[in-house]
C-alpha cells in the first residue's frame, strides 16, 4: 500500500517487508503499535507494488506459510 507520498511504500506484513528488503528497497522506519507492525520503505521507482505481487507467487511466500503453519501447531499444545 502506498501512502500519500508516492516516494514511499507502507506495509504491515512482516514477510512482505523482509521480501522487499531482499529485493533492495530501503527501509525508512519500522514501528509496532498494539498488535500491528508498520514498515515504511523508500520507493522512488514505484516498484514496491509490483514486488508485492511478485511476492504472492514466490517461494518466499510459501516458506512464510509453512512457518506460520508450524508455529500454529506448536501453539495448539
Helices and strands as residue ranges (DSSP letters): E 8-11, H 14-22, E 26-33, E 36-42, H 48-56, H 59-76
